[in-house]
């Protein structure tokens, strides 16, 4: 019997994915104090390359070293020479070589953090408008970008894509989701501009479309170019599912090889399977709650208008769910993230039919409401400990894999929460030297 997960998949540019499994982007935090790639990237991605997925996508590589998603990002800032000098390029080449040792695809995700850059990582976040991210006081009010800066960032997306190709990465992904800069331009909540970059959807999408065009010009027609896009921001008044369909129609003519569908942002972290603040959250469809994959139902509607191949990410945990998603025609590739943090060769075991279910620890890690963490506790405190604690737990599994150690599954959530903050604050201190 033919295994649908093992079936190769041809992309429009002519590149062939070896199977339908993708390790999607997860922020690694392994860059050095100059925001360059390190040997930790090499070890981590070598393990994933040998792990069997046909496609690996890196964590977001920043185009602007001043505004990063977290300390330890890799940045390729063409205005800052050390970011693109011979040593930085050699480090990227070693990363790319390690991440393709078995002939799989390795795509660099290119991004700008925008207003979602914490105070300890940047002095001045940037955005389409001066709309502050109000989460625990951890984010400063962004400065609205001037038009010449937008044009410069469009150029930078292309230049970073060219460097990715030159250093051995086999494709790139433009990050237009999760509330980062391109995503914030798409949202009416965060984009209040009245110029050519705001207002009507076509204007709000202009930055994304022009960035994709810049990337395609830089890498040529035979190199994979992907876009990551929210199916919905799940926030009242934000980037809606109808907006998503409109943006997909705009992207149909841009020679995209794979459209990755996700959803949410820092205020509504549905990408993590979690609902954010109740006062501005949109309800999730009941049928979507019942599905294994968070965004598969939305992908079904997107498929009706999209002309490019699609990948859905978020929530896949069983072979049955993955096979059903492929059979429905709503997705061509299955995006998986967290299971690769604890079992880097999970794809190989899945393809060999040695397992039918992926490892998942989210629910078992979360603290139950009791004592100081009760149903009446301040909303942000409870959410912060659980969401960031689980996130920190997975980050620390990545840290272990990156130094050649196995995952440590008995690490507690509270310890993970504290370690996560300590690690990022320590790295931030090094950046300020």
N, C-alpha and C positions, 0 to 999 in steps of 0.2 A: 504494500500500500504506500502510495506517495505521501510523504510528510509535507504538509503545506508550509510549515515553519522552515523547512530546509530548502524550499524551492528558491532558486536564484531569481533575481528581479532586475531587469534592464531599466536603466534610467534614460531619459530623453537625450542626454549628452553622449550616450554610447557606453558609459561605464556600467558594469554589471555588479550588483550586490550579490555576495555569495549565498546569503540566506535572508530571511525576513526579520531577523532579530537585530535590534539596535540598542547599544548602551547609550542612553541619551545624556545630555549635558548635566553635570553636577559640579558645582564650584569646588575646586580642589584645595585652594589655600596653600599651595606648596611653592609659590614663587619666592625668590630671594629678596633682599632689601632693596634691590634695584628693579624689582618686578620682572625678573627674567625667569625663564624655565630652569628647572634644577634636575638633579639626578632622581629626585623623588617622583617627578613626572615620568621619567623613563621607567622606573621600576613598576609604578602603578599601571601605566599603559601597556607595558610588556605583558603583565599578568592578564590584563583584559584582552589584549590581542590574542594571546594563547588560549583565552577563555571561550572562544568559539563564535562570538557575535560577528555578523557580516559587516556591521557598521559601528564605529565608535565616534561619538561627538564630544569634543573637549568641553570643559567648563568655560565660561565666558572670558574671552581674551579682550582686554580693554583697548580702545583706540585713543584714550586720553588718560595719562598717568595721574592727572590732578584729581580725577573723579572716578573712584574705583568702587566696585561692589563690596569688597572686603580686603583687608590686608592679606597679602599672599597671592593676590591675582597676578596673572601675567599681563603685562601691558606692552603693546607695540605702538609707541607714540612717535610718529614720524617727525614731530617738532622737537623731540628730545633725543639727541644723538645716541646716548647709551642704550636706548630702547631698540635700536636697529643696527648697532655696530657689529663688528665681526664676532665678538664673543656672544652677543645676544642671538645672532643668527645661527651660530654653531650650536648653541643650547637648544634652539628650536629644531634644528636638523636632527639632533640626537633624540629629542622627544618624538619627532615624527618617525624616525627609523625604528625606535623601540615599539611604537604603537602600531606598526604595520608588519611585524616580524613574520606573521603567517599569511600575509597577502590580503588582509581585510582592508576595508576603507577606514580612514581616519580623517575626520573633518574638523576644522577649527571653527568654533563658534565665536563670532565677532560681535562685540557689544559696546555700549556706553551705559554706565549706571544711571545717569541722569539725576533725578531728585532722590533716588533710592541709594544714596551713598551716605553712610553714617557719619556722625560728627567726628569720631576718632579716626576716620579714614580720609576725610577731605575737609578743607577749610570752607569751600563754597560749592555746594551742589549746583547743578544746572538743570534747566527744564524748559518746556515751551513757554511756561508762565510761572509767576512767583507763587505757586500753590504748594504749601508745605505738607509734607508727609507727617501726620500727627500720630506718632507711635512712641510712647514712653519718653518723649522729649529727646529722642536719639537722633533726630534728623533736623538739620537747619533749613531755613526757608531758602529755596533755590533762587538763583538769579535767572531771569528769562534770557534765553539765547538771542543774540542779535543775528540778523539775516546772514551777514558775512561769516559768522561762526557756523551756522547751519550748513552753508555751502562748503566750508572747510571740512566739516565732519563727513559730509558726503564724499568728498575727495579721499579722506582718510580711510573710510570703509574699503574703498577700492585699493588703496595702497597697502593696507594690511592684508587684504585677500591676495594680492600679488606676492607679498612676502611669504604668506602661507604656502603658496604653490612653489615658490623658489626653494623653500626649506624642506620640502618633502611631504607636506600634508596633501592628502588626495582629494580634498574638497573643502568647502566652507559653508557655514550657516550664518545668516544674518538674523540676529536676535531681535524680533519685533514683538515680544510677549512679556508678560509678568511684571509690567509696570516700569521697566527700564526706559531709557530715553526715547527710542522709537515708539514703544508702546504708549508712553505718556503723551506723545504727539497725537496718537489716534483717539484719545479719550476726551470727550467734551468737559469732563470734570477737571482735568489737569491742563488742557489746552484751551486757554481763553483768548487766544490771539485773534486779531481782526485783519491780519495781512494774508498773504498768499499761502501761509503755513497753518492757518486756523479757520474755524468756521465750518463750512461744508465738508462732508466726508472726503471728497476728492482733495481738498486742501490739507486736511489733517493727515491724510495718507501720503502726501507728496514727499515728505522726508523719507519714509520707508521705500517708496517706489524709486526715488532717485538714488538712494543708497544701493538698492539691488541693481540698478542699471550701472552704477559706478563699479560695483563688484564684477558684474558680467563683462564689462569692457576690459577690466584689468586682468581677468583670468582666461578669457577666450571662451569659445563655444563648446570645447571638449572637456571642460572641467566642471564637476558637480557644484551647483549653487542651490542651497536650501534656504528656506525662511521658516522661522518659528513664529506662530501667530496665535493669539488668544481666540478661542471660540466665543468667549464672553469674558468681561471683567468681573461679572457677578456683583457689580456695584451700581446702586441707583444712579441713573443719569450718566453712567460711564459708557465705555465701549461695549456696545450690545452685540448680541448674536446677529442681528440684522446688519449692523455695521460690519461685522466680520465677513458676511456674505458679500457686501459691497466691496470690501478690500480685496477679497479673493478674485472677484471679477476684474478688478484693476490689475492684479498680478498675473492673470491668465496669459497676458501677452508678453510677459517678461522672461520667458525661457527658464523657468524654475524647475529644478529636477526633483525636489521633494519638499512638500509643505507639511511641516509638523504642527499638529493641532494640540494646544494645551489650554490653560485658562487661569484667571485670577491674577493677583498681585500681592504686595505686602499687606495691604489692608484687608483683602479677601483672599487668603492663601489657599484657594481651592486646588492648586497644583499639588499641595501636600495632603489633600483630602480633608481639609479643615475649613470651617466657616469662620469668617472674621467678625467684625463688629455688627451686632444685630441691627443697629439703627440705620445702616446704609447698605445692608446685604440684600441681594435679590434671592428669592427662593429657588432651590434647585428642583427641576422636574422630578416628580415621583418615580417615573420610569428610569431616570438617570441614577437615582439613589439605589435602585435595585440591580443595576448593571455592575459588572466587575470593573470596567474601565470608566473613569470619571467623565470623559468627554466624547464617548463613542456616539451617543445619540446626536450630539451637535455635529460630529463629523459626517453623519449620514446626510444631514441637510447641506453641509458644505460640499460633499461629494457631488451633489446634483448640479452645482455651478462651477466646480473646479475642473480644469482641464489638465492639471499636473498631478503626478503621483502624490499620495498622502501617507502620513504616518500619524498615529494617535499615541500619545504618551499619557501615563497616569493611571495607576490602579491595577494593571494587569498582574495577576498572580497565579493563574492556572492555565495549563495547556488547553483545556476545554474552552475557556474564555478567549484565548488567543486564536484558536482555530475557528471559532464561531465568528470572530471579528473579521478575519480574512475571508471567510466564506460569504459573509454578508456583502462584501465588496465595498464596505465603508472605509477600509484602510488597506494599504498595500504592505506596510511595514509596521511591526509592533515595537513601540518604544518602551524600554524598561530602564529604571534607574536604581533605586535603593537595593534591590536584591544583589546587584553587582558589588555593593559595599561589603557584604559579609561573605559572599561566595563568588569570587571573580570569574570562576569557570562555570557559572550557572548556565550559560547558554549552551556550552558543550554537553552538559548533562541533560539538558532539556532536549537537544537535538538527538541525542543518543537514546532517548526515551527511558532514561534512568530515573527521571523524576517527572511528575505531572503537576507539581505545585512548587512555586517559588518561595524562598524564605521571606517572612514578614514579621516584624517585631514591634510595629508602631503601637498597636493596642495593648500589648503586654507591658510596654515600657511606661505608658502614661500613668501618672499618679491619680489614684481614685479620690473623689471628693471626700475629704475628711479633715478635721482640724483646721489648720491655717489655709488649706486649699479646699474650700467648701463651696457649695452652690451660691453662697452669699458673698464670697470673696470678691474683691475688685476684679472686674472682667480682665483687665490687662495683665494683672499678676498671674491669674490662673492660666490664661492663654500663653503668656510668656514662658512660664516654667515648662508647660507641656510641649508646646510647639517648638520652642528653641532647644529644650532639653532633648527631645527626640532628634531634632536636626543635628545638635551637637554630638549625640551618640553616633550617628552615621558618619559625621565628619571624622570622628576619632577612629572609626574603623578604616576610613580611607588613609588616615595618618599611619596606621599600623601596616596596611598593605604597602604603602609607599616606602617603608623601611624594611620590607621583607618579612614582616611578622603576620601571623594569622589574625583573623578578627577575634575580638574579645567580647563574647556575647553576654557575659555576666556583669559587665560594667553597668552601674546604676544610672538612673536618669538625673538625679540631683548632681551627682559628681560630673556627669557629662555636661550639664548646663553650666556649671562653674568653670570647667576646663575649657569649654568653648569660648567663653568670654575672656578668660585669662590668655588663651592662645592668641586671639585676635588683638587684644589690647597690647600684648607684648610685641607682636609684629608691627602694630601701628607705631609704637614707640621707636622701633628701628627705622621706620620710614621717615620719621621726623628729624632724624639725626643729620 
